[in-house]
Amino acid sequence: MTSNEPTITEAAPDDPRILRLVRDLDTDLAARYPDEPCTGGAHIQPGIRFFLAEIDGRPVGCCAIQPFPDGAAELKRMYVAPSARGRGIAARLLAEAEHTAAGLGHPEIRLETAVHQPEAIAVYTRAGYTRIPNYPPYQDKQLSRCYAKQLPLPEATPGTPPPGTRKKEVLP
């Protein structure tokens, strides 16, 4: 019996299923951008968390979040296999990445995509991402497009101020 419903789980960066999907992504990007070198694992930092989408045990998509130096999270390596596209898998991966990033206290999630990926841009804009100026290392890349979305702050414990705020002192 098959469910055809994707499951999303965390996976290690060196998980063979993730490595295969990232290679497939790099192949796709090389075809879309033949004059641009494919960076593969470039800009991947410690602290990265990968998410794996599977249907009936078959890997069909992935994405990752990693901490950005200013406290935001960055979405990396978003990919859905062509045979699984159009089924909402990218939106599910994106929602899981956002939920995890917010739970880790990141106030914002950013990403870089490029002009020859209109389907990716559509997924991001439908999910509430807005275009921002290209951030390093993409600031001089004419084909790159950067986006960001504010994330909800984690629920505060009653009686404690939200992160980044202080209780006002009442002077006598």
C-alpha positions in Angstrom: 0.0 0.0 0.0 1.3 3.5 -0.9 0.3 6.7 0.8 1.6 9.2 -1.8 1.8 11.7 1.1 5.2 13.2 1.7 6.9 12.8 5.1 9.3 15.5 6.2 12.2 14.5 8.6 15.5 16.0 9.6 18.5 14.4 8.0 22.3 14.7 8.5 24.1 16.8 5.9 26.1 13.7 4.9 23.0 11.4 4.6 23.3 9.7 1.2 19.7 10.6 0.3 20.5 14.3 0.9 23.8 14.1 -1.0 22.0 12.5 -4.0 19.3 15.2 -4.0 21.9 18.0 -3.8 23.8 16.5 -6.7 20.5 16.4 -8.7 19.9 20.1 -7.7 23.4 21.0 -8.9 22.7 19.2 -12.2 19.5 21.2 -12.6 21.2 24.5 -11.8 24.1 23.7 -14.3 21.5 23.2 -17.0 19.7 26.5 -16.2 22.9 28.5 -15.7 25.5 27.0 -18.1 27.7 30.1 -17.8 27.7 30.2 -14.0 29.8 27.9 -11.9 27.6 25.7 -9.6 28.7 26.3 -6.1 27.5 23.0 -4.7 28.5 23.0 -1.0 29.9 26.6 -1.0 28.4 28.8 1.6 27.3 25.9 3.8 28.3 26.6 7.4 28.3 24.6 10.6 24.9 24.4 12.3 23.1 23.6 9.1 19.9 21.5 9.4 18.7 19.5 6.5 15.1 18.4 5.9 14.2 15.4 3.7 10.9 14.8 1.9 10.1 11.2 1.1 7.1 9.6 -0.5 6.8 5.9 0.4 10.4 5.8 1.5 11.6 7.4 -1.8 13.6 10.7 -1.4 11.9 13.4 -3.4 13.0 16.7 -2.0 15.2 18.6 0.5 16.1 21.9 1.9 18.2 23.2 4.7 18.5 26.1 7.1 21.6 27.5 8.5 22.3 30.4 10.9 23.2 33.7 9.3 25.8 35.9 11.0 23.3 38.5 12.0 20.9 36.0 13.7 18.6 35.3 10.8 18.3 31.9 9.2 19.2 31.2 5.6 17.3 28.7 3.5 19.7 26.6 1.4 19.6 23.7 -1.1 15.8 23.7 -1.7 15.0 21.0 -4.3 12.1 18.8 -5.4 12.7 16.1 -7.9 10.9 16.8 -11.2 8.8 13.6 -10.8 7.3 14.9 -7.5 6.7 18.6 -8.5 3.3 20.1 -8.4 2.3 18.2 -5.2 3.0 20.8 -2.6 6.2 19.3 -1.4 8.2 22.5 -1.7 5.6 24.3 0.4 5.7 21.6 3.0 9.5 21.7 3.1 9.5 25.4 3.4 6.9 25.4 6.2 9.0 22.9 8.1 12.2 25.0 7.6 10.3 28.1 8.8 8.9 26.4 11.8 12.3 25.0 12.9 14.0 28.4 12.3 11.4 30.2 14.4 11.7 27.6 17.1 15.4 28.2 17.2 14.8 31.9 17.7 15.7 33.2 14.3 13.6 36.4 13.6 13.8 36.1 9.9 14.6 33.6 7.1 16.4 34.7 3.9 17.2 32.9 0.7 18.8 33.3 -2.7 17.4 32.0 -5.9 17.9 33.2 -9.5 15.9 34.5 -12.4 15.8 31.2 -14.4 13.8 29.5 -11.5 10.4 31.1 -11.8 8.7 28.1 -10.1 10.9 28.6 -7.0 10.2 32.3 -7.0 6.5 31.5 -7.2 6.7 29.2 -4.2 8.5 31.8 -2.1 6.2 34.7 -3.0 3.1 32.5 -2.3 4.6 31.7 1.1 4.9 35.4 2.0 8.6 36.1 1.1 9.4 39.6 -0.2 12.3 40.6 -2.4 15.2 42.2 -0.7 18.6 43.6 -1.9 21.0 40.9 -2.7 23.1 40.1 0.4 26.7 38.8 0.4 28.0 36.8 -1.3 25.3 37.4 -3.9 25.4 41.3 -4.0 27.2 41.4 -7.4 25.4 38.5 -9.0 23.0 39.9 -11.7 21.0 36.7 -12.0 20.5 36.2 -8.2 17.3 37.3 -6.5 17.2 37.4 -2.7 14.0 37.2 -0.5 13.2 37.3 3.2 10.3 36.6 5.5 9.8 37.6 9.1 9.2 34.7 11.4 7.0 34.7 14.5 8.8 35.0 17.8 8.8 31.9 20.0 6.1 31.9 22.6 7.3 33.6 25.7 6.9 32.1 29.2 4.3 34.1 31.1 5.9 36.8 33.1 9.1 37.0 31.0 9.7 39.7 28.4 10.1 38.6 24.8 13.7 38.1 23.7 15.5 41.4 23.0 13.3 43.4 25.4 13.7 44.5 29.0 11.2 45.1 31.7 10.9 48.8 32.4 12.1 49.8 35.8 9.7 51.8 37.9 11.5 54.5 39.8 10.1 55.5 43.2 
